């Protein structure tokens, strides 16, 4: 898998304030970004899991913990599908 590196500047004392290592902060940022992009429907659940560095199953569990639906279907979508099948 090819990767792209993106740098983000933080104040020098942010790691101390968060009581996290640089690696922990990187992982947190990746997870938050992945969740947000998924919620905005910019990425599929699989691609969001990839950004977060998690398996799809792990990412779905994370979404469930944060009360975020793993399906983007609306009630109207379901009724439309049922009508098509009838």
PyMOL Python script that loads the backbone (N, CA, C, O; Angstrom):
from pymol import cmd

cmd.read_pdbstr("""\
ATOM      1  N   UNK A   1       0.846  -1.182   0.000  1.00  0.00           N
ATOM      2  CA  UNK A   1       0.000   0.000   0.000  1.00  0.00           C
ATOM      3  C   UNK A   1       0.887   1.241   0.000  1.00  0.00           C
ATOM      4  O   UNK A   1       1.781   1.375   0.836  1.00  0.00           O
ATOM      5  N   UNK A   2       0.638   2.125  -0.923  1.00  0.00           N
ATOM      6  CA  UNK A   2       1.347   3.400  -0.958  1.00  0.00           C
ATOM      7  C   UNK A   2       0.765   4.324   0.095  1.00  0.00           C
ATOM      8  O   UNK A   2      -0.435   4.299   0.365  1.00  0.00           O
ATOM      9  N   UNK A   3       1.625   5.135   0.683  1.00  0.00           N
ATOM     10  CA  UNK A   3       1.157   6.078   1.698  1.00  0.00           C
ATOM     11  C   UNK A   3       1.636   7.480   1.366  1.00  0.00           C
ATOM     12  O   UNK A   3       2.599   7.674   0.623  1.00  0.00           O
ATOM     13  N   UNK A   4       0.949   8.434   1.925  1.00  0.00           N
ATOM     14  CA  UNK A   4       1.282   9.851   1.787  1.00  0.00           C
ATOM     15  C   UNK A   4       1.490  10.398   3.192  1.00  0.00           C
ATOM     16  O   UNK A   4       0.678  10.143   4.081  1.00  0.00           O
ATOM     17  N   UNK A   5       2.559  11.140   3.398  1.00  0.00           N
ATOM     18  CA  UNK A   5       2.819  11.738   4.701  1.00  0.00           C
ATOM     19  C   UNK A   5       2.326  13.174   4.698  1.00  0.00           C
ATOM     20  O   UNK A   5       2.626  13.950   3.790  1.00  0.00           O
ATOM     21  N   UNK A   6       1.568  13.513   5.728  1.00  0.00           N
ATOM     22  CA  UNK A   6       1.065  14.871   5.915  1.00  0.00           C
ATOM     23  C   UNK A   6       1.529  15.343   7.282  1.00  0.00           C
ATOM     24  O   UNK A   6       1.316  14.659   8.283  1.00  0.00           O
ATOM     25  N   UNK A   7       2.152  16.495   7.329  1.00  0.00           N
ATOM     26  CA  UNK A   7       2.644  17.036   8.603  1.00  0.00           C
ATOM     27  C   UNK A   7       1.663  18.062   9.150  1.00  0.00           C
ATOM     28  O   UNK A   7       1.098  18.863   8.406  1.00  0.00           O
ATOM     29  N   UNK A   8       1.476  18.021  10.453  1.00  0.00           N
ATOM     30  CA  UNK A   8       0.626  18.986  11.142  1.00  0.00           C
ATOM     31  C   UNK A   8       1.453  19.584  12.277  1.00  0.00           C
ATOM     32  O   UNK A   8       2.066  18.857  13.059  1.00  0.00           O
ATOM     33  N   UNK A   9       1.463  20.893  12.360  1.00  0.00           N
ATOM     34  CA  UNK A   9       2.209  21.560  13.424  1.00  0.00           C
ATOM     35  C   UNK A   9       1.327  21.743  14.654  1.00  0.00           C
ATOM     36  O   UNK A   9       0.180  22.180  14.562  1.00  0.00           O
ATOM     37  N   UNK A  10       1.901  21.391  15.824  1.00  0.00           N
ATOM     38  CA  UNK A  10       1.239  21.575  17.111  1.00  0.00           C
ATOM     39  C   UNK A  10       2.147  22.397  18.005  1.00  0.00           C
ATOM     40  O   UNK A  10       3.365  22.387  17.829  1.00  0.00           O
ATOM     41  N   UNK A  11       1.570  23.108  18.960  1.00  0.00           N
ATOM     42  CA  UNK A  11       2.421  23.802  19.945  1.00  0.00           C
ATOM     43  C   UNK A  11       3.316  22.790  20.661  1.00  0.00           C
ATOM     44  O   UNK A  11       2.933  21.636  20.852  1.00  0.00           O
ATOM     45  N   UNK A  12       4.493  23.229  21.047  1.00  0.00           N
ATOM     46  CA  UNK A  12       5.465  22.332  21.676  1.00  0.00           C
ATOM     47  C   UNK A  12       4.944  21.625  22.914  1.00  0.00           C
ATOM     48  O   UNK A  12       5.343  20.493  23.190  1.00  0.00           O
ATOM     49  N   UNK A  13       4.070  22.263  23.656  1.00  0.00           N
ATOM     50  CA  UNK A  13       3.629  21.667  24.922  1.00  0.00           C
ATOM     51  C   UNK A  13       2.360  20.821  24.803  1.00  0.00           C
ATOM     52  O   UNK A  13       1.820  20.379  25.818  1.00  0.00           O
ATOM     53  N   UNK A  14       1.878  20.589  23.585  1.00  0.00           N
ATOM     54  CA  UNK A  14       0.611  19.860  23.428  1.00  0.00           C
ATOM     55  C   UNK A  14       0.714  18.414  23.917  1.00  0.00           C
ATOM     56  O   UNK A  14      -0.224  17.910  24.536  1.00  0.00           O
ATOM     57  N   UNK A  15       1.821  17.748  23.654  1.00  0.00           N
ATOM     58  CA  UNK A  15       1.970  16.364  24.114  1.00  0.00           C
ATOM     59  C   UNK A  15       1.985  16.296  25.631  1.00  0.00           C
ATOM     60  O   UNK A  15       1.421  15.379  26.228  1.00  0.00           O
ATOM     61  N   UNK A  16       2.627  17.260  26.241  1.00  0.00           N
ATOM     62  CA  UNK A  16       2.657  17.318  27.702  1.00  0.00           C
ATOM     63  C   UNK A  16       1.258  17.580  28.250  1.00  0.00           C
ATOM     64  O   UNK A  16       0.838  16.939  29.213  1.00  0.00           O
ATOM     65  N   UNK A  17       0.537  18.517  27.642  1.00  0.00           N
ATOM     66  CA  UNK A  17      -0.815  18.848  28.096  1.00  0.00           C
ATOM     67  C   UNK A  17      -1.761  17.655  27.941  1.00  0.00           C
ATOM     68  O   UNK A  17      -2.640  17.437  28.776  1.00  0.00           O
ATOM     69  N   UNK A  18      -1.573  16.892  26.875  1.00  0.00           N
ATOM     70  CA  UNK A  18      -2.430  15.725  26.642  1.00  0.00           C
ATOM     71  C   UNK A  18      -1.953  14.489  27.383  1.00  0.00           C
ATOM     72  O   UNK A  18      -2.686  13.507  27.503  1.00  0.00           O
ATOM     73  N   UNK A  19      -0.725  14.540  27.880  1.00  0.00           N
ATOM     74  CA  UNK A  19      -0.117  13.392  28.548  1.00  0.00           C
ATOM     75  C   UNK A  19      -0.094  12.177  27.613  1.00  0.00           C
ATOM     76  O   UNK A  19      -0.425  11.059  28.008  1.00  0.00           O
ATOM     77  N   UNK A  20       0.309  12.435  26.357  1.00  0.00           N
ATOM     78  CA  UNK A  20       0.378  11.391  25.341  1.00  0.00           C
ATOM     79  C   UNK A  20       1.725  11.455  24.641  1.00  0.00           C
ATOM     80  O   UNK A  20       2.378  12.498  24.599  1.00  0.00           O
ATOM     81  N   UNK A  21       2.122  10.321  24.096  1.00  0.00           N
ATOM     82  CA  UNK A  21       3.326  10.292  23.271  1.00  0.00           C
ATOM     83  C   UNK A  21       2.965  10.805  21.872  1.00  0.00           C
ATOM     84  O   UNK A  21       1.790  10.928  21.527  1.00  0.00           O
ATOM     85  N   UNK A  22       3.974  11.095  21.091  1.00  0.00           N
ATOM     86  CA  UNK A  22       3.728  11.539  19.722  1.00  0.00           C
ATOM     87  C   UNK A  22       2.959  10.477  18.941  1.00  0.00           C
ATOM     88  O   UNK A  22       2.054  10.802  18.172  1.00  0.00           O
ATOM     89  N   UNK A  23       3.316   9.213  19.137  1.00  0.00           N
ATOM     90  CA  UNK A  23       2.639   8.117  18.437  1.00  0.00           C
ATOM     91  C   UNK A  23       1.164   8.019  18.855  1.00  0.00           C
ATOM     92  O   UNK A  23       0.298   7.787  18.012  1.00  0.00           O
ATOM     93  N   UNK A  24       0.882   8.192  20.135  1.00  0.00           N
ATOM     94  CA  UNK A  24      -0.514   8.153  20.608  1.00  0.00           C
ATOM     95  C   UNK A  24      -1.325   9.289  20.003  1.00  0.00           C
ATOM     96  O   UNK A  24      -2.478   9.092  19.619  1.00  0.00           O
ATOM     97  N   UNK A  25      -0.737  10.469  19.916  1.00  0.00           N
ATOM     98  CA  UNK A  25      -1.435  11.605  19.323  1.00  0.00           C
ATOM     99  C   UNK A  25      -1.684  11.368  17.839  1.00  0.00           C
ATOM    100  O   UNK A  25      -2.768  11.669  17.339  1.00  0.00           O
ATOM    101  N   UNK A  26      -0.695  10.833  17.132  1.00  0.00           N
ATOM    102  CA  UNK A  26      -0.879  10.526  15.709  1.00  0.00           C
ATOM    103  C   UNK A  26      -2.048   9.562  15.518  1.00  0.00           C
ATOM    104  O   UNK A  26      -2.882   9.753  14.633  1.00  0.00           O
ATOM    105  N   UNK A  27      -2.100   8.526  16.353  1.00  0.00           N
ATOM    106  CA  UNK A  27      -3.175   7.546  16.231  1.00  0.00           C
ATOM    107  C   UNK A  27      -4.529   8.191  16.528  1.00  0.00           C
ATOM    108  O   UNK A  27      -5.510   7.924  15.834  1.00  0.00           O
ATOM    109  N   UNK A  28      -4.585   9.031  17.547  1.00  0.00           N
ATOM    110  CA  UNK A  28      -5.832   9.719  17.897  1.00  0.00           C
ATOM    111  C   UNK A  28      -6.303  10.602  16.738  1.00  0.00           C
ATOM    112  O   UNK A  28      -7.486  10.603  16.398  1.00  0.00           O
ATOM    113  N   UNK A  29      -5.387  11.347  16.139  1.00  0.00           N
ATOM    114  CA  UNK A  29      -5.741  12.230  15.026  1.00  0.00           C
ATOM    115  C   UNK A  29      -6.259  11.413  13.847  1.00  0.00           C
ATOM    116  O   UNK A  29      -7.242  11.801  13.213  1.00  0.00           O
ATOM    117  N   UNK A  30      -5.612  10.289  13.543  1.00  0.00           N
ATOM    118  CA  UNK A  30      -6.051   9.444  12.440  1.00  0.00           C
ATOM    119  C   UNK A  30      -7.450   8.886  12.690  1.00  0.00           C
ATOM    120  O   UNK A  30      -8.272   8.832  11.775  1.00  0.00           O
ATOM    121  N   UNK A  31      -7.718   8.475  13.919  1.00  0.00           N
ATOM    122  CA  UNK A  31      -9.033   7.921  14.240  1.00  0.00           C
ATOM    123  C   UNK A  31     -10.112   8.994  14.155  1.00  0.00           C
ATOM    124  O   UNK A  31     -11.171   8.769  13.570  1.00  0.00           O
ATOM    125  N   UNK A  32      -9.847  10.156  14.736  1.00  0.00           N
ATOM    126  CA  UNK A  32     -10.829  11.245  14.701  1.00  0.00           C
ATOM    127  C   UNK A  32     -11.100  11.680  13.265  1.00  0.00           C
ATOM    128  O   UNK A  32     -12.248  11.920  12.892  1.00  0.00           O
ATOM    129  N   UNK A  33     -10.049  11.781  12.466  1.00  0.00           N
ATOM    130  CA  UNK A  33     -10.211  12.148  11.059  1.00  0.00           C
ATOM    131  C   UNK A  33     -11.041  11.107  10.315  1.00  0.00           C
ATOM    132  O   UNK A  33     -11.945  11.453   9.554  1.00  0.00           O
ATOM    133  N   UNK A  34     -10.736   9.847  10.536  1.00  0.00           N
ATOM    134  CA  UNK A  34     -11.467   8.771   9.866  1.00  0.00           C
ATOM    135  C   UNK A  34     -12.947   8.790  10.240  1.00  0.00           C
ATOM    136  O   UNK A  34     -13.807   8.645   9.372  1.00  0.00           O
ATOM    137  N   UNK A  35     -13.247   8.969  11.522  1.00  0.00           N
ATOM    138  CA  UNK A  35     -14.643   9.018  11.965  1.00  0.00           C
ATOM    139  C   UNK A  35     -15.357  10.202  11.331  1.00  0.00           C
ATOM    140  O   UNK A  35     -16.479  10.063  10.843  1.00  0.00           O
ATOM    141  N   UNK A  36     -14.720  11.358  11.336  1.00  0.00           N
ATOM    142  CA  UNK A  36     -15.353  12.553  10.785  1.00  0.00           C
ATOM    143  C   UNK A  36     -15.608  12.416   9.284  1.00  0.00           C
ATOM    144  O   UNK A  36     -16.685  12.772   8.805  1.00  0.00           O
ATOM    145  N   UNK A  37     -14.637  11.907   8.548  1.00  0.00           N
ATOM    146  CA  UNK A  37     -14.814  11.736   7.108  1.00  0.00           C
ATOM    147  C   UNK A  37     -15.889  10.701   6.806  1.00  0.00           C
ATOM    148  O   UNK A  37     -16.626  10.837   5.829  1.00  0.00           O
ATOM    149  N   UNK A  38     -15.985   9.667   7.641  1.00  0.00           N
ATOM    150  CA  UNK A  38     -17.053   8.680   7.472  1.00  0.00           C
ATOM    151  C   UNK A  38     -18.421   9.312   7.748  1.00  0.00           C
ATOM    152  O   UNK A  38     -19.364   9.114   6.982  1.00  0.00           O
ATOM    153  N   UNK A  39     -18.527  10.072   8.844  1.00  0.00           N
ATOM    154  CA  UNK A  39     -19.792  10.720   9.182  1.00  0.00           C
ATOM    155  C   UNK A  39     -20.244  11.684   8.086  1.00  0.00           C
ATOM    156  O   UNK A  39     -21.439  11.803   7.819  1.00  0.00           O
ATOM    157  N   UNK A  40     -19.303  12.363   7.460  1.00  0.00           N
ATOM    158  CA  UNK A  40     -19.625  13.306   6.383  1.00  0.00           C
ATOM    159  C   UNK A  40     -19.866  12.596   5.049  1.00  0.00           C
ATOM    160  O   UNK A  40     -20.126  13.239   4.031  1.00  0.00           O
ATOM    161  N   UNK A  41     -19.776  11.271   5.068  1.00  0.00           N
ATOM    162  CA  UNK A  41     -19.955  10.427   3.888  1.00  0.00           C
ATOM    163  C   UNK A  41     -18.945  10.750   2.793  1.00  0.00           C
ATOM    164  O   UNK A  41     -19.237  10.633   1.603  1.00  0.00           O
ATOM    165  N   UNK A  42     -17.761  11.156   3.215  1.00  0.00           N
ATOM    166  CA  UNK A  42     -16.664  11.407   2.285  1.00  0.00           C
ATOM    167  C   UNK A  42     -15.910  10.116   1.977  1.00  0.00           C
ATOM    168  O   UNK A  42     -15.299   9.980   0.917  1.00  0.00           O
ATOM    169  N   UNK A  43     -15.960   9.162   2.924  1.00  0.00           N
ATOM    170  CA  UNK A  43     -15.274   7.886   2.768  1.00  0.00           C
ATOM    171  C   UNK A  43     -16.200   6.733   3.119  1.00  0.00           C
ATOM    172  O   UNK A  43     -17.106   6.877   3.940  1.00  0.00           O
ATOM    173  N   UNK A  44     -15.965   5.595   2.491  1.00  0.00           N
ATOM    174  CA  UNK A  44     -16.676   4.380   2.879  1.00  0.00           C
ATOM    175  C   UNK A  44     -16.135   3.916   4.226  1.00  0.00           C
ATOM    176  O   UNK A  44     -15.094   4.382   4.688  1.00  0.00           O
ATOM    177  N   UNK A  45     -16.841   3.014   4.829  1.00  0.00           N
ATOM    178  CA  UNK A  45     -16.404   2.498   6.126  1.00  0.00           C
ATOM    179  C   UNK A  45     -15.057   1.785   5.998  1.00  0.00           C
ATOM    180  O   UNK A  45     -14.234   1.847   6.912  1.00  0.00           O
ATOM    181  N   UNK A  46     -14.829   1.113   4.879  1.00  0.00           N
ATOM    182  CA  UNK A  46     -13.567   0.418   4.668  1.00  0.00           C
ATOM    183  C   UNK A  46     -12.391   1.372   4.536  1.00  0.00           C
ATOM    184  O   UNK A  46     -11.332   1.141   5.120  1.00  0.00           O
ATOM    185  N   UNK A  47     -12.572   2.446   3.768  1.00  0.00           N
ATOM    186  CA  UNK A  47     -11.510   3.435   3.597  1.00  0.00           C
ATOM    187  C   UNK A  47     -11.259   4.195   4.899  1.00  0.00           C
ATOM    188  O   UNK A  47     -10.112   4.507   5.221  1.00  0.00           O
ATOM    189  N   UNK A  48     -12.308   4.493   5.641  1.00  0.00           N
ATOM    190  CA  UNK A  48     -12.155   5.172   6.928  1.00  0.00           C
ATOM    191  C   UNK A  48     -11.376   4.283   7.897  1.00  0.00           C
ATOM    192  O   UNK A  48     -10.508   4.766   8.624  1.00  0.00           O
ATOM    193  N   UNK A  49     -11.683   2.999   7.906  1.00  0.00           N
ATOM    194  CA  UNK A  49     -10.953   2.053   8.763  1.00  0.00           C
ATOM    195  C   UNK A  49      -9.479   2.030   8.374  1.00  0.00           C
ATOM    196  O   UNK A  49      -8.603   1.950   9.235  1.00  0.00           O
ATOM    197  N   UNK A  50      -9.212   2.102   7.069  1.00  0.00           N
ATOM    198  CA  UNK A  50      -7.835   2.108   6.580  1.00  0.00           C
ATOM    199  C   UNK A  50      -7.078   3.336   7.097  1.00  0.00           C
ATOM    200  O   UNK A  50      -5.938   3.215   7.544  1.00  0.00           O
ATOM    201  N   UNK A  51      -7.703   4.508   7.040  1.00  0.00           N
ATOM    202  CA  UNK A  51      -7.069   5.720   7.564  1.00  0.00           C
ATOM    203  C   UNK A  51      -6.798   5.580   9.060  1.00  0.00           C
ATOM    204  O   UNK A  51      -5.739   5.979   9.544  1.00  0.00           O
ATOM    205  N   UNK A  52      -7.750   5.014   9.783  1.00  0.00           N
ATOM    206  CA  UNK A  52      -7.606   4.858  11.234  1.00  0.00           C
ATOM    207  C   UNK A  52      -6.558   3.807  11.600  1.00  0.00           C
ATOM    208  O   UNK A  52      -6.120   3.736  12.748  1.00  0.00           O
ATOM    209  N   UNK A  53      -6.160   2.994  10.624  1.00  0.00           N
ATOM    210  CA  UNK A  53      -5.186   1.945  10.916  1.00  0.00           C
ATOM    211  C   UNK A  53      -5.805   0.777  11.657  1.00  0.00           C
ATOM    212  O   UNK A  53      -5.135   0.076  12.415  1.00  0.00           O
ATOM    213  N   UNK A  54      -7.109   0.576  11.422  1.00  0.00           N
ATOM    214  CA  UNK A  54      -7.856  -0.480  12.098  1.00  0.00           C
ATOM    215  C   UNK A  54      -8.467  -1.421  11.073  1.00  0.00           C
ATOM    216  O   UNK A  54      -8.622  -1.064   9.905  1.00  0.00           O
ATOM    217  N   UNK A  55      -8.812  -2.621  11.515  1.00  0.00           N
ATOM    218  CA  UNK A  55      -9.590  -3.497  10.645  1.00  0.00           C
ATOM    219  C   UNK A  55     -10.997  -2.923  10.544  1.00  0.00           C
ATOM    220  O   UNK A  55     -11.401  -2.104  11.369  1.00  0.00           O
ATOM    221  N   UNK A  56     -11.728  -3.349   9.546  1.00  0.00           N
ATOM    222  CA  UNK A  56     -13.106  -2.869   9.405  1.00  0.00           C
ATOM    223  C   UNK A  56     -13.908  -3.228  10.653  1.00  0.00           C
ATOM    224  O   UNK A  56     -14.689  -2.415  11.149  1.00  0.00           O
ATOM    225  N   UNK A  57     -13.715  -4.441  11.159  1.00  0.00           N
ATOM    226  CA  UNK A  57     -14.433  -4.883  12.352  1.00  0.00           C
ATOM    227  C   UNK A  57     -14.111  -3.986  13.548  1.00  0.00           C
ATOM    228  O   UNK A  57     -15.011  -3.594  14.291  1.00  0.00           O
ATOM    229  N   UNK A  58     -12.826  -3.662  13.736  1.00  0.00           N
ATOM    230  CA  UNK A  58     -12.426  -2.787  14.846  1.00  0.00           C
ATOM    231  C   UNK A  58     -13.030  -1.390  14.675  1.00  0.00           C
ATOM    232  O   UNK A  58     -13.490  -0.783  15.642  1.00  0.00           O
ATOM    233  N   UNK A  59     -13.025  -0.884  13.428  1.00  0.00           N
ATOM    234  CA  UNK A  59     -13.562   0.445  13.177  1.00  0.00           C
ATOM    235  C   UNK A  59     -15.072   0.470  13.421  1.00  0.00           C
ATOM    236  O   UNK A  59     -15.587   1.436  13.983  1.00  0.00           O
ATOM    237  N   UNK A  60     -15.781  -0.574  13.008  1.00  0.00           N
ATOM    238  CA  UNK A  60     -17.217  -0.655  13.280  1.00  0.00           C
ATOM    239  C   UNK A  60     -17.475  -0.655  14.780  1.00  0.00           C
ATOM    240  O   UNK A  60     -18.427  -0.026  15.242  1.00  0.00           O
ATOM    241  N   UNK A  61     -16.647  -1.346  15.541  1.00  0.00           N
ATOM    242  CA  UNK A  61     -16.776  -1.343  16.999  1.00  0.00           C
ATOM    243  C   UNK A  61     -16.567   0.053  17.570  1.00  0.00           C
ATOM    244  O   UNK A  61     -17.274   0.470  18.487  1.00  0.00           O
ATOM    245  N   UNK A  62     -15.598   0.768  17.025  1.00  0.00           N
ATOM    246  CA  UNK A  62     -15.331   2.144  17.454  1.00  0.00           C
ATOM    247  C   UNK A  62     -16.524   3.042  17.139  1.00  0.00           C
ATOM    248  O   UNK A  62     -16.903   3.885  17.952  1.00  0.00           O
ATOM    249  N   UNK A  63     -17.113   2.859  15.959  1.00  0.00           N
ATOM    250  CA  UNK A  63     -18.305   3.637  15.610  1.00  0.00           C
ATOM    251  C   UNK A  63     -19.446   3.323  16.574  1.00  0.00           C
ATOM    252  O   UNK A  63     -20.146   4.230  17.026  1.00  0.00           O
ATOM    253  N   UNK A  64     -19.633   2.062  16.886  1.00  0.00           N
ATOM    254  CA  UNK A  64     -20.694   1.661  17.812  1.00  0.00           C
ATOM    255  C   UNK A  64     -20.471   2.275  19.195  1.00  0.00           C
ATOM    256  O   UNK A  64     -21.420   2.733  19.831  1.00  0.00           O
ATOM    257  N   UNK A  65     -19.219   2.286  19.660  1.00  0.00           N
ATOM    258  CA  UNK A  65     -18.902   2.889  20.959  1.00  0.00           C
ATOM    259  C   UNK A  65     -19.255   4.377  20.986  1.00  0.00           C
ATOM    260  O   UNK A  65     -19.607   4.924  22.031  1.00  0.00           O
ATOM    261  N   UNK A  66     -19.156   5.020  19.824  1.00  0.00           N
ATOM    262  CA  UNK A  66     -19.440   6.451  19.720  1.00  0.00           C
ATOM    263  C   UNK A  66     -20.852   6.733  19.194  1.00  0.00           C
ATOM    264  O   UNK A  66     -21.181   7.856  18.813  1.00  0.00           O
ATOM    265  N   UNK A  67     -21.676   5.676  19.185  1.00  0.00           N
ATOM    266  CA  UNK A  67     -23.080   5.768  18.768  1.00  0.00           C
ATOM    267  C   UNK A  67     -23.237   6.371  17.372  1.00  0.00           C
ATOM    268  O   UNK A  67     -24.095   7.221  17.133  1.00  0.00           O
ATOM    269  N   UNK A  68     -22.378   5.905  16.453  1.00  0.00           N
ATOM    270  CA  UNK A  68     -22.430   6.323  15.059  1.00  0.00           C
ATOM    271  C   UNK A  68     -22.871   5.116  14.243  1.00  0.00           C
ATOM    272  O   UNK A  68     -22.291   4.035  14.353  1.00  0.00           O
ATOM    273  N   UNK A  69     -23.886   5.304  13.433  1.00  0.00           N
ATOM    274  CA  UNK A  69     -24.445   4.219  12.638  1.00  0.00           C
ATOM    275  C   UNK A  69     -23.426   3.714  11.621  1.00  0.00           C
ATOM    276  O   UNK A  69     -22.668   4.495  11.046  1.00  0.00           O
ATOM    277  N   UNK A  70     -23.418   2.408  11.407  1.00  0.00           N
ATOM    278  CA  UNK A  70     -22.537   1.848  10.386  1.00  0.00           C
ATOM    279  C   UNK A  70     -23.257   1.740   9.046  1.00  0.00           C
ATOM    280  O   UNK A  70     -22.690   1.255   8.067  1.00  0.00           O
ATOM    281  N   UNK A  71     -24.481   2.184   9.009  1.00  0.00           N
ATOM    282  CA  UNK A  71     -25.252   2.179   7.768  1.00  0.00           C
ATOM    283  C   UNK A  71     -25.730   3.591   7.469  1.00  0.00           C
ATOM    284  O   UNK A  71     -26.158   4.318   8.365  1.00  0.00           O
ATOM    285  N   UNK A  72     -25.652   3.965   6.210  1.00  0.00           N
ATOM    286  CA  UNK A  72     -26.118   5.284   5.801  1.00  0.00           C
ATOM    287  C   UNK A  72     -27.505   5.231   5.162  1.00  0.00           C
ATOM    288  O   UNK A  72     -27.978   6.215   4.595  1.00  0.00           O
ATOM    289  N   UNK A  73     -28.145   4.072   5.261  1.00  0.00           N
ATOM    290  CA  UNK A  73     -29.479   3.936   4.680  1.00  0.00           C
ATOM    291  C   UNK A  73     -30.505   4.726   5.488  1.00  0.00           C
ATOM    292  O   UNK A  73     -30.470   4.745   6.718  1.00  0.00           O
ATOM    293  N   UNK A  74     -31.411   5.373   4.774  1.00  0.00           N
ATOM    294  CA  UNK A  74     -32.521   6.054   5.431  1.00  0.00           C
ATOM    295  C   UNK A  74     -33.745   5.154   5.342  1.00  0.00           C
ATOM    296  O   UNK A  74     -33.742   4.165   4.609  1.00  0.00           O
ATOM    297  N   UNK A  75     -34.775   5.491   6.078  1.00  0.00           N
ATOM    298  CA  UNK A  75     -36.035   4.748   6.011  1.00  0.00           C
ATOM    299  C   UNK A  75     -36.575   4.778   4.586  1.00  0.00           C
ATOM    300  O   UNK A  75     -37.077   3.770   4.091  1.00  0.00           O
ATOM    301  N   UNK A  76     -36.474   5.927   3.926  1.00  0.00           N
ATOM    302  CA  UNK A  76     -36.936   6.045   2.542  1.00  0.00           C
ATOM    303  C   UNK A  76     -36.183   5.099   1.616  1.00  0.00           C
ATOM    304  O   UNK A  76     -36.777   4.498   0.720  1.00  0.00           O
ATOM    305  N   UNK A  77     -34.881   4.965   1.830  1.00  0.00           N
ATOM    306  CA  UNK A  77     -34.098   4.033   1.022  1.00  0.00           C
ATOM    307  C   UNK A  77     -34.622   2.608   1.185  1.00  0.00           C
ATOM    308  O   UNK A  77     -34.748   1.870   0.209  1.00  0.00           O
ATOM    309  N   UNK A  78     -34.919   2.237   2.402  1.00  0.00           N
ATOM    310  CA  UNK A  78     -35.413   0.884   2.678  1.00  0.00           C
ATOM    311  C   UNK A  78     -36.768   0.674   2.020  1.00  0.00           C
ATOM    312  O   UNK A  78     -36.995  -0.359   1.390  1.00  0.00           O
ATOM    313  N   UNK A  79     -37.680   1.650   2.160  1.00  0.00           N
ATOM    314  CA  UNK A  79     -38.991   1.521   1.522  1.00  0.00           C
ATOM    315  C   UNK A  79     -38.872   1.466   0.012  1.00  0.00           C
ATOM    316  O   UNK A  79     -39.608   0.719  -0.633  1.00  0.00           O
ATOM    317  N   UNK A  80     -37.977   2.226  -0.558  1.00  0.00           N
ATOM    318  CA  UNK A  80     -37.751   2.196  -2.003  1.00  0.00           C
ATOM    319  C   UNK A  80     -37.282   0.807  -2.441  1.00  0.00           C
ATOM    320  O   UNK A  80     -37.741   0.278  -3.453  1.00  0.00           O
ATOM    321  N   UNK A  81     -36.364   0.226  -1.669  1.00  0.00           N
ATOM    322  CA  UNK A  81     -35.879  -1.114  -1.991  1.00  0.00           C
ATOM    323  C   UNK A  81     -36.981  -2.158  -1.880  1.00  0.00           C
ATOM    324  O   UNK A  81     -37.071  -3.066  -2.707  1.00  0.00           O
ATOM    325  N   UNK A  82     -37.814  -2.027  -0.861  1.00  0.00           N
ATOM    326  CA  UNK A  82     -38.923  -2.976  -0.688  1.00  0.00           C
ATOM    327  C   UNK A  82     -39.885  -2.857  -1.868  1.00  0.00           C
ATOM    328  O   UNK A  82     -40.353  -3.873  -2.380  1.00  0.00           O
ATOM    329  N   UNK A  83     -40.186  -1.642  -2.306  1.00  0.00           N
ATOM    330  CA  UNK A  83     -41.089  -1.461  -3.446  1.00  0.00           C
ATOM    331  C   UNK A  83     -40.494  -2.056  -4.709  1.00  0.00           C
ATOM    332  O   UNK A  83     -41.224  -2.642  -5.508  1.00  0.00           O
ATOM    333  N   UNK A  84     -39.207  -1.926  -4.911  1.00  0.00           N
ATOM    334  CA  UNK A  84     -38.552  -2.489  -6.082  1.00  0.00           C
ATOM    335  C   UNK A  84     -38.622  -4.007  -6.089  1.00  0.00           C
ATOM    336  O   UNK A  84     -38.700  -4.628  -7.149  1.00  0.00           O
ATOM    337  N   UNK A  85     -38.593  -4.606  -4.896  1.00  0.00           N
ATOM    338  CA  UNK A  85     -38.647  -6.055  -4.780  1.00  0.00           C
ATOM    339  C   UNK A  85     -40.062  -6.611  -4.898  1.00  0.00           C
ATOM    340  O   UNK A  85     -40.245  -7.806  -5.128  1.00  0.00           O
ATOM    341  N   UNK A  86     -41.057  -5.753  -4.743  1.00  0.00           N
ATOM    342  CA  UNK A  86     -42.457  -6.214  -4.778  1.00  0.00           C
ATOM    343  C   UNK A  86     -42.958  -6.375  -6.186  1.00  0.00           C
ATOM    344  O   UNK A  86     -44.111  -6.754  -6.392  1.00  0.00           O
TER     345      UNK A  86
END
""", "prot")
cmd.dss("prot")
cmd.show_as("cartoon", "prot")
cmd.util.cbc("prot")
cmd.orient("prot")
